[in-house]
């Protein structure tokens, strides 16, 4: 989730959720935030920092 090069849809597909909504409900029930809210709360990283 920290690296924004994958969409939330792509992440849900890679984790084998049947759809993005199912992933969103699962994520929110475990973190208290939607995937988008979580992503937006993270500090912005430049590519060099993300590769470390």
Predicted model as a PDB file, atoms N, CA, C, CB and O in Angstrom, pLDDT in the B-factor column:
MODEL        1                                                                  
ATOM      1  N   UNK A   1       0.817  -1.182   0.000  1.00 72.00           N  
ATOM      2  CA  UNK A   1       0.000   0.000   0.000  1.00 72.00           C  
ATOM      3  C   UNK A   1       0.871   1.260   0.000  1.00 72.00           C  
ATOM      4  CB  UNK A   1      -0.935  -0.010   1.200  1.00 72.00           C  
ATOM      5  O   UNK A   1       0.463   2.295  -0.528  1.00 72.00           O  
ATOM      6  N   UNK A   2       2.046   1.179   0.578  1.00 69.00           N  
ATOM      7  CA  UNK A   2       2.887   2.372   0.650  1.00 69.00           C  
ATOM      8  C   UNK A   2       3.378   2.805  -0.721  1.00 69.00           C  
ATOM      9  CB  UNK A   2       4.071   2.122   1.562  1.00 69.00           C  
ATOM     10  O   UNK A   2       3.490   4.001  -0.988  1.00 69.00           O  
ATOM     11  N   UNK A   3       3.669   1.860  -1.583  1.00 70.00           N  
ATOM     12  CA  UNK A   3       4.111   2.209  -2.930  1.00 70.00           C  
ATOM     13  C   UNK A   3       2.879   2.350  -3.811  1.00 70.00           C  
ATOM     14  CB  UNK A   3       5.096   1.138  -3.505  1.00 70.00           C  
ATOM     15  O   UNK A   3       2.093   1.415  -3.963  1.00 70.00           O  
ATOM     16  N   UNK A   4       2.731   3.512  -4.376  1.00 78.00           N  
ATOM     17  CA  UNK A   4       1.508   3.817  -5.100  1.00 78.00           C  
ATOM     18  C   UNK A   4       1.563   3.429  -6.570  1.00 78.00           C  
ATOM     19  CB  UNK A   4       1.208   5.272  -4.982  1.00 78.00           C  
ATOM     20  O   UNK A   4       0.710   3.844  -7.354  1.00 78.00           O  
ATOM     21  N   UNK A   5       2.564   2.634  -6.952  1.00 87.00           N  
ATOM     22  CA  UNK A   5       2.635   2.227  -8.354  1.00 87.00           C  
ATOM     23  C   UNK A   5       1.591   1.161  -8.693  1.00 87.00           C  
ATOM     24  CB  UNK A   5       4.031   1.705  -8.675  1.00 87.00           C  
ATOM     25  O   UNK A   5       1.319   0.922  -9.870  1.00 87.00           O  
ATOM     26  N   UNK A   6       1.005   0.520  -7.686  1.00 92.00           N  
ATOM     27  CA  UNK A   6      -0.092  -0.428  -7.894  1.00 92.00           C  
ATOM     28  C   UNK A   6      -1.394   0.224  -7.454  1.00 92.00           C  
ATOM     29  CB  UNK A   6       0.152  -1.758  -7.114  1.00 92.00           C  
ATOM     30  O   UNK A   6      -1.452   0.869  -6.407  1.00 92.00           O  
ATOM     31  N   UNK A   7      -2.428   0.054  -8.251  1.00 93.00           N  
ATOM     32  CA  UNK A   7      -3.729   0.562  -7.846  1.00 93.00           C  
ATOM     33  C   UNK A   7      -4.297  -0.342  -6.753  1.00 93.00           C  
ATOM     34  CB  UNK A   7      -4.698   0.646  -9.060  1.00 93.00           C  
ATOM     35  O   UNK A   7      -3.839  -1.468  -6.559  1.00 93.00           O  
ATOM     36  N   UNK A   8      -5.287   0.165  -6.057  1.00 93.00           N  
ATOM     37  CA  UNK A   8      -5.937  -0.640  -5.025  1.00 93.00           C  
ATOM     38  C   UNK A   8      -6.597  -1.853  -5.669  1.00 93.00           C  
ATOM     39  CB  UNK A   8      -6.981   0.200  -4.241  1.00 93.00           C  
ATOM     40  O   UNK A   8      -6.618  -2.933  -5.078  1.00 93.00           O  
ATOM     41  N   UNK A   9      -7.131  -1.686  -6.863  1.00 95.00           N  
ATOM     42  CA  UNK A   9      -7.722  -2.818  -7.606  1.00 95.00           C  
ATOM     43  C   UNK A   9      -6.666  -3.888  -7.882  1.00 95.00           C  
ATOM     44  CB  UNK A   9      -8.348  -2.330  -8.945  1.00 95.00           C  
ATOM     45  O   UNK A   9      -6.918  -5.078  -7.693  1.00 95.00           O  
ATOM     46  N   UNK A  10      -5.485  -3.463  -8.328  1.00 95.00           N  
ATOM     47  CA  UNK A  10      -4.409  -4.426  -8.599  1.00 95.00           C  
ATOM     48  C   UNK A  10      -3.986  -5.155  -7.325  1.00 95.00           C  
ATOM     49  CB  UNK A  10      -3.195  -3.711  -9.222  1.00 95.00           C  
ATOM     50  O   UNK A  10      -3.707  -6.354  -7.360  1.00 95.00           O  
ATOM     51  N   UNK A  11      -3.940  -4.449  -6.217  1.00 94.00           N  
ATOM     52  CA  UNK A  11      -3.582  -5.082  -4.943  1.00 94.00           C  
ATOM     53  C   UNK A  11      -4.641  -6.112  -4.562  1.00 94.00           C  
ATOM     54  CB  UNK A  11      -3.430  -4.019  -3.821  1.00 94.00           C  
ATOM     55  O   UNK A  11      -4.309  -7.228  -4.163  1.00 94.00           O  
ATOM     56  N   UNK A  12      -5.923  -5.737  -4.684  1.00 95.00           N  
ATOM     57  CA  UNK A  12      -6.987  -6.689  -4.332  1.00 95.00           C  
ATOM     58  C   UNK A  12      -6.942  -7.918  -5.238  1.00 95.00           C  
ATOM     59  CB  UNK A  12      -8.371  -6.012  -4.429  1.00 95.00           C  
ATOM     60  O   UNK A  12      -7.185  -9.033  -4.777  1.00 95.00           O  
ATOM     61  N   UNK A  13      -6.635  -7.728  -6.509  1.00 96.00           N  
ATOM     62  CA  UNK A  13      -6.501  -8.869  -7.431  1.00 96.00           C  
ATOM     63  C   UNK A  13      -5.329  -9.769  -7.029  1.00 96.00           C  
ATOM     64  CB  UNK A  13      -6.308  -8.369  -8.880  1.00 96.00           C  
ATOM     65  O   UNK A  13      -5.457 -10.994  -7.019  1.00 96.00           O  
ATOM     66  N   UNK A  14      -4.197  -9.161  -6.701  1.00 95.00           N  
ATOM     67  CA  UNK A  14      -3.010  -9.945  -6.318  1.00 95.00           C  
ATOM     68  C   UNK A  14      -3.221 -10.724  -5.023  1.00 95.00           C  
ATOM     69  CB  UNK A  14      -1.805  -9.025  -6.165  1.00 95.00           C  
ATOM     70  O   UNK A  14      -2.605 -11.768  -4.806  1.00 95.00           O  
ATOM     71  N   UNK A  15      -4.095 -10.205  -4.171  1.00 96.00           N  
ATOM     72  CA  UNK A  15      -4.402 -10.894  -2.913  1.00 96.00           C  
ATOM     73  C   UNK A  15      -5.577 -11.852  -3.049  1.00 96.00           C  
ATOM     74  CB  UNK A  15      -4.697  -9.882  -1.824  1.00 96.00           C  
ATOM     75  O   UNK A  15      -6.023 -12.445  -2.067  1.00 96.00           O  
ATOM     76  N   UNK A  16      -6.078 -11.997  -4.279  1.00 97.00           N  
ATOM     77  CA  UNK A  16      -7.134 -12.961  -4.624  1.00 97.00           C  
ATOM     78  C   UNK A  16      -8.483 -12.660  -3.974  1.00 97.00           C  
ATOM     79  CB  UNK A  16      -6.700 -14.341  -4.228  1.00 97.00           C  
ATOM     80  O   UNK A  16      -9.246 -13.573  -3.657  1.00 97.00           O  
ATOM     81  N   UNK A  17      -8.769 -11.369  -3.778  1.00 97.00           N  
ATOM     82  CA  UNK A  17     -10.115 -10.997  -3.348  1.00 97.00           C  
ATOM     83  C   UNK A  17     -11.015 -11.054  -4.570  1.00 97.00           C  
ATOM     84  CB  UNK A  17     -10.142  -9.570  -2.683  1.00 97.00           C  
ATOM     85  O   UNK A  17     -10.565 -10.759  -5.677  1.00 97.00           O  
ATOM     86  N   UNK A  18     -12.286 -11.428  -4.392  1.00 96.00           N  
ATOM     87  CA  UNK A  18     -13.177 -11.540  -5.554  1.00 96.00           C  
ATOM     88  C   UNK A  18     -13.427 -10.201  -6.243  1.00 96.00           C  
ATOM     89  CB  UNK A  18     -14.499 -12.138  -5.130  1.00 96.00           C  
ATOM     90  O   UNK A  18     -13.709 -10.166  -7.441  1.00 96.00           O  
ATOM     91  N   UNK A  19     -13.325  -9.095  -5.496  1.00 95.00           N  
ATOM     92  CA  UNK A  19     -13.501  -7.768  -6.078  1.00 95.00           C  
ATOM     93  C   UNK A  19     -12.905  -6.728  -5.132  1.00 95.00           C  
ATOM     94  CB  UNK A  19     -15.006  -7.472  -6.353  1.00 95.00           C  
ATOM     95  O   UNK A  19     -12.551  -7.027  -3.991  1.00 95.00           O  
ATOM     96  N   UNK A  20     -12.806  -5.511  -5.632  1.00 95.00           N  
ATOM     97  CA  UNK A  20     -12.195  -4.434  -4.865  1.00 95.00           C  
ATOM     98  C   UNK A  20     -13.009  -4.090  -3.618  1.00 95.00           C  
ATOM     99  CB  UNK A  20     -12.037  -3.200  -5.736  1.00 95.00           C  
ATOM    100  O   UNK A  20     -12.441  -3.719  -2.591  1.00 95.00           O  
ATOM    101  N   UNK A  21     -14.314  -4.210  -3.700  1.00 96.00           N  
ATOM    102  CA  UNK A  21     -15.168  -3.906  -2.548  1.00 96.00           C  
ATOM    103  C   UNK A  21     -14.903  -4.854  -1.387  1.00 96.00           C  
ATOM    104  CB  UNK A  21     -16.639  -3.978  -2.946  1.00 96.00           C  
ATOM    105  O   UNK A  21     -14.865  -4.431  -0.232  1.00 96.00           O  
ATOM    106  N   UNK A  22     -14.719  -6.130  -1.691  1.00 97.00           N  
ATOM    107  CA  UNK A  22     -14.425  -7.118  -0.643  1.00 97.00           C  
ATOM    108  C   UNK A  22     -13.102  -6.788   0.047  1.00 97.00           C  
ATOM    109  CB  UNK A  22     -14.375  -8.546  -1.238  1.00 97.00           C  
ATOM    110  O   UNK A  22     -12.990  -6.863   1.271  1.00 97.00           O  
ATOM    111  N   UNK A  23     -12.110  -6.426  -0.752  1.00 97.00           N  
ATOM    112  CA  UNK A  23     -10.821  -6.042  -0.183  1.00 97.00           C  
ATOM    113  C   UNK A  23     -10.992  -4.804   0.695  1.00 97.00           C  
ATOM    114  CB  UNK A  23      -9.783  -5.777  -1.302  1.00 97.00           C  
ATOM    115  O   UNK A  23     -10.436  -4.745   1.792  1.00 97.00           O  
ATOM    116  N   UNK A  24     -11.748  -3.821   0.230  1.00 97.00           N  
ATOM    117  CA  UNK A  24     -11.963  -2.599   0.990  1.00 97.00           C  
ATOM    118  C   UNK A  24     -12.628  -2.864   2.330  1.00 97.00           C  
ATOM    119  CB  UNK A  24     -12.797  -1.634   0.190  1.00 97.00           C  
ATOM    120  O   UNK A  24     -12.234  -2.293   3.347  1.00 97.00           O  
ATOM    121  N   UNK A  25     -13.634  -3.725   2.335  1.00 98.00           N  
ATOM    122  CA  UNK A  25     -14.311  -4.060   3.599  1.00 98.00           C  
ATOM    123  C   UNK A  25     -13.358  -4.780   4.551  1.00 98.00           C  
ATOM    124  CB  UNK A  25     -15.554  -4.939   3.331  1.00 98.00           C  
ATOM    125  O   UNK A  25     -13.312  -4.466   5.740  1.00 98.00           O  
ATOM    126  N   UNK A  26     -12.601  -5.740   4.032  1.00 98.00           N  
ATOM    127  CA  UNK A  26     -11.628  -6.467   4.845  1.00 98.00           C  
ATOM    128  C   UNK A  26     -10.590  -5.505   5.429  1.00 98.00           C  
ATOM    129  CB  UNK A  26     -10.933  -7.560   4.006  1.00 98.00           C  
ATOM    130  O   UNK A  26     -10.295  -5.544   6.624  1.00 98.00           O  
ATOM    131  N   UNK A  27     -10.049  -4.651   4.575  1.00 97.00           N  
ATOM    132  CA  UNK A  27      -9.013  -3.715   5.000  1.00 97.00           C  
ATOM    133  C   UNK A  27      -9.548  -2.783   6.080  1.00 97.00           C  
ATOM    134  CB  UNK A  27      -8.494  -2.901   3.802  1.00 97.00           C  
ATOM    135  O   UNK A  27      -8.891  -2.573   7.099  1.00 97.00           O  
ATOM    136  N   UNK A  28     -10.738  -2.224   5.864  1.00 97.00           N  
ATOM    137  CA  UNK A  28     -11.311  -1.275   6.827  1.00 97.00           C  
ATOM    138  C   UNK A  28     -11.629  -1.960   8.147  1.00 97.00           C  
ATOM    139  CB  UNK A  28     -12.580  -0.629   6.255  1.00 97.00           C  
ATOM    140  O   UNK A  28     -11.453  -1.358   9.207  1.00 97.00           O  
ATOM    141  N   UNK A  29     -12.093  -3.204   8.107  1.00 98.00           N  
ATOM    142  CA  UNK A  29     -12.410  -3.898   9.351  1.00 98.00           C  
ATOM    143  C   UNK A  29     -11.151  -4.192  10.173  1.00 98.00           C  
ATOM    144  CB  UNK A  29     -13.150  -5.199   9.050  1.00 98.00           C  
ATOM    145  O   UNK A  29     -11.224  -4.362  11.390  1.00 98.00           O  
ATOM    146  N   UNK A  30     -10.003  -4.249   9.501  1.00 97.00           N  
ATOM    147  CA  UNK A  30      -8.750  -4.541  10.206  1.00 97.00           C  
ATOM    148  C   UNK A  30      -7.932  -3.310  10.560  1.00 97.00           C  
ATOM    149  CB  UNK A  30      -7.915  -5.449   9.377  1.00 97.00           C  
ATOM    150  O   UNK A  30      -7.100  -3.364  11.466  1.00 97.00           O  
ATOM    151  N   UNK A  31      -8.152  -2.202   9.862  1.00 95.00           N  
ATOM    152  CA  UNK A  31      -7.340  -1.012  10.108  1.00 95.00           C  
ATOM    153  C   UNK A  31      -8.153   0.187  10.574  1.00 95.00           C  
ATOM    154  CB  UNK A  31      -6.590  -0.648   8.864  1.00 95.00           C  
ATOM    155  O   UNK A  31      -7.599   1.139  11.121  1.00 95.00           O  
ATOM    156  N   UNK A  32      -9.470   0.145  10.359  1.00 97.00           N  
ATOM    157  CA  UNK A  32     -10.310   1.287  10.692  1.00 97.00           C  
ATOM    158  C   UNK A  32     -10.335   2.348   9.613  1.00 97.00           C  
ATOM    159  CB  UNK A  32      -9.851   1.896  11.969  1.00 97.00           C  
ATOM    160  O   UNK A  32     -11.006   3.369   9.762  1.00 97.00           O  
ATOM    161  N   UNK A  33      -9.611   2.121   8.527  1.00 97.00           N  
ATOM    162  CA  UNK A  33      -9.567   3.066   7.405  1.00 97.00           C  
ATOM    163  C   UNK A  33      -9.780   2.304   6.103  1.00 97.00           C  
ATOM    164  CB  UNK A  33      -8.213   3.842   7.374  1.00 97.00           C  
ATOM    165  O   UNK A  33      -9.439   1.127   5.992  1.00 97.00           O  
ATOM    166  N   UNK A  34     -10.349   2.994   5.124  1.00 97.00           N  
ATOM    167  CA  UNK A  34     -10.429   2.394   3.797  1.00 97.00           C  
ATOM    168  C   UNK A  34      -9.022   2.381   3.200  1.00 97.00           C  
ATOM    169  CB  UNK A  34     -11.435   3.177   2.873  1.00 97.00           C  
ATOM    170  O   UNK A  34      -8.157   3.126   3.661  1.00 97.00           O  
ATOM    171  N   UNK A  35      -8.777   1.554   2.188  1.00 95.00           N  
ATOM    172  CA  UNK A  35      -7.450   1.573   1.557  1.00 95.00           C  
ATOM    173  C   UNK A  35      -7.058   2.970   1.067  1.00 95.00           C  
ATOM    174  CB  UNK A  35      -7.417   0.594   0.389  1.00 95.00           C  
ATOM    175  O   UNK A  35      -5.904   3.377   1.206  1.00 95.00           O  
ATOM    176  N   UNK A  36      -8.016   3.699   0.493  1.00 94.00           N  
ATOM    177  CA  UNK A  36      -7.723   5.045   0.003  1.00 94.00           C  
ATOM    178  C   UNK A  36      -7.396   5.996   1.150  1.00 94.00           C  
ATOM    179  CB  UNK A  36      -8.904   5.585  -0.802  1.00 94.00           C  
ATOM    180  O   UNK A  36      -6.461   6.790   1.049  1.00 94.00           O  
ATOM    181  N   UNK A  37      -8.161   5.920   2.240  1.00 95.00           N  
ATOM    182  CA  UNK A  37      -7.874   6.771   3.402  1.00 95.00           C  
ATOM    183  C   UNK A  37      -6.480   6.471   3.951  1.00 95.00           C  
ATOM    184  CB  UNK A  37      -8.941   6.566   4.506  1.00 95.00           C  
ATOM    185  O   UNK A  37      -5.732   7.385   4.299  1.00 95.00           O  
ATOM    186  N   UNK A  38      -6.140   5.185   4.026  1.00 93.00           N  
ATOM    187  CA  UNK A  38      -4.823   4.790   4.526  1.00 93.00           C  
ATOM    188  C   UNK A  38      -3.720   5.361   3.639  1.00 93.00           C  
ATOM    189  CB  UNK A  38      -4.708   3.256   4.597  1.00 93.00           C  
ATOM    190  O   UNK A  38      -2.759   5.954   4.129  1.00 93.00           O  
ATOM    191  N   UNK A  39      -3.871   5.174   2.332  1.00 91.00           N  
ATOM    192  CA  UNK A  39      -2.870   5.685   1.393  1.00 91.00           C  
ATOM    193  C   UNK A  39      -2.717   7.193   1.511  1.00 91.00           C  
ATOM    194  CB  UNK A  39      -3.245   5.313  -0.038  1.00 91.00           C  
ATOM    195  O   UNK A  39      -1.600   7.712   1.510  1.00 91.00           O  
ATOM    196  N   UNK A  40      -3.834   7.891   1.610  1.00 91.00           N  
ATOM    197  CA  UNK A  40      -3.782   9.347   1.688  1.00 91.00           C  
ATOM    198  C   UNK A  40      -3.165   9.836   2.991  1.00 91.00           C  
ATOM    199  CB  UNK A  40      -5.169   9.922   1.536  1.00 91.00           C  
ATOM    200  O   UNK A  40      -2.691  10.969   3.058  1.00 91.00           O  
ATOM    201  N   UNK A  41      -3.163   9.000   4.028  1.00 91.00           N  
ATOM    202  CA  UNK A  41      -2.599   9.405   5.312  1.00 91.00           C  
ATOM    203  C   UNK A  41      -1.085   9.218   5.373  1.00 91.00           C  
ATOM    204  CB  UNK A  41      -3.251   8.623   6.427  1.00 91.00           C  
ATOM    205  O   UNK A  41      -0.440   9.723   6.292  1.00 91.00           O  
ATOM    206  N   UNK A  42      -0.517   8.509   4.419  1.00 86.00           N  
ATOM    207  CA  UNK A  42       0.919   8.252   4.412  1.00 86.00           C  
ATOM    208  C   UNK A  42       1.679   9.462   3.894  1.00 86.00           C  
ATOM    209  CB  UNK A  42       1.242   7.021   3.561  1.00 86.00           C  
ATOM    210  O   UNK A  42       1.191  10.176   3.018  1.00 86.00           O  
ATOM    211  N   UNK A  43       2.872   9.695   4.428  1.00 85.00           N  
ATOM    212  CA  UNK A  43       3.688  10.787   3.877  1.00 85.00           C  
ATOM    213  C   UNK A  43       4.076  10.461   2.436  1.00 85.00           C  
ATOM    214  CB  UNK A  43       4.963  11.022   4.745  1.00 85.00           C  
ATOM    215  O   UNK A  43       4.236   9.296   2.073  1.00 85.00           O  
ATOM    216  N   UNK A  44       4.219  11.473   1.647  1.00 77.00           N  
ATOM    217  CA  UNK A  44       4.605  11.289   0.243  1.00 77.00           C  
ATOM    218  C   UNK A  44       6.065  10.860   0.199  1.00 77.00           C  
ATOM    219  CB  UNK A  44       4.380  12.600  -0.591  1.00 77.00           C  
ATOM    220  O   UNK A  44       6.928  11.459   0.840  1.00 77.00           O  
ATOM    221  N   UNK A  45       6.319   9.804  -0.578  1.00 68.00           N  
ATOM    222  CA  UNK A  45       7.690   9.318  -0.741  1.00 68.00           C  
ATOM    223  C   UNK A  45       8.121   9.561  -2.178  1.00 68.00           C  
ATOM    224  CB  UNK A  45       7.805   7.804  -0.373  1.00 68.00           C  
ATOM    225  O   UNK A  45       7.336   9.402  -3.113  1.00 68.00           O  
ATOM    226  N   UNK A  46       9.365   9.946  -2.339  1.00 62.00           N  
ATOM    227  CA  UNK A  46       9.862   9.976  -3.714  1.00 62.00           C  
ATOM    228  C   UNK A  46      10.374   8.593  -4.057  1.00 62.00           C  
ATOM    229  CB  UNK A  46      10.981  11.052  -3.900  1.00 62.00           C  
ATOM    230  O   UNK A  46      10.528   7.756  -3.168  1.00 62.00           O  
ATOM    231  N   UNK A  47      10.639   8.337  -5.314  1.00 56.00           N  
ATOM    232  CA  UNK A  47      11.013   7.005  -5.774  1.00 56.00           C  
ATOM    233  C   UNK A  47      12.266   6.483  -5.077  1.00 56.00           C  
ATOM    234  CB  UNK A  47      11.229   7.017  -7.270  1.00 56.00           C  
ATOM    235  O   UNK A  47      12.333   5.297  -4.753  1.00 56.00           O  
ATOM    236  N   UNK A  48      13.262   7.342  -4.839  1.00 56.00           N  
ATOM    237  CA  UNK A  48      14.490   6.900  -4.189  1.00 56.00           C  
ATOM    238  C   UNK A  48      14.226   6.372  -2.777  1.00 56.00           C  
ATOM    239  CB  UNK A  48      15.493   8.045  -4.136  1.00 56.00           C  
ATOM    240  O   UNK A  48      14.817   5.368  -2.379  1.00 56.00           O  
ATOM    241  N   UNK A  49      13.357   7.023  -2.022  1.00 52.00           N  
ATOM    242  CA  UNK A  49      13.033   6.566  -0.678  1.00 52.00           C  
ATOM    243  C   UNK A  49      12.267   5.259  -0.709  1.00 52.00           C  
ATOM    244  CB  UNK A  49      12.231   7.618   0.060  1.00 52.00           C  
ATOM    245  O   UNK A  49      12.472   4.404   0.153  1.00 52.00           O  
ATOM    246  N   UNK A  50      11.385   5.086  -1.691  1.00 54.00           N  
ATOM    247  CA  UNK A  50      10.574   3.873  -1.795  1.00 54.00           C  
ATOM    248  C   UNK A  50      11.433   2.665  -2.125  1.00 54.00           C  
ATOM    249  CB  UNK A  50       9.489   4.045  -2.854  1.00 54.00           C  
ATOM    250  O   UNK A  50      11.088   1.544  -1.748  1.00 54.00           O  
ATOM    251  N   UNK A  51      12.551   2.871  -2.824  1.00 52.00           N  
ATOM    252  CA  UNK A  51      13.423   1.752  -3.224  1.00 52.00           C  
ATOM    253  C   UNK A  51      14.339   1.286  -2.103  1.00 52.00           C  
ATOM    254  CB  UNK A  51      14.262   2.152  -4.417  1.00 52.00           C  
ATOM    255  O   UNK A  51      14.967   0.235  -2.227  1.00 52.00           O  
ATOM    256  N   UNK A  52      14.431   2.033  -1.022  1.00 51.00           N  
ATOM    257  CA  UNK A  52      15.331   1.653   0.076  1.00 51.00           C  
ATOM    258  C   UNK A  52      14.786   0.523   0.888  1.00 51.00           C  
ATOM    259  CB  UNK A  52      15.594   2.822   0.972  1.00 51.00           C  
ATOM    260  O   UNK A  52      15.424   0.088   1.847  1.00 51.00           O  
TER     261      UNK A  52                                                      
ENDMDL                                                                          
END                                                                             
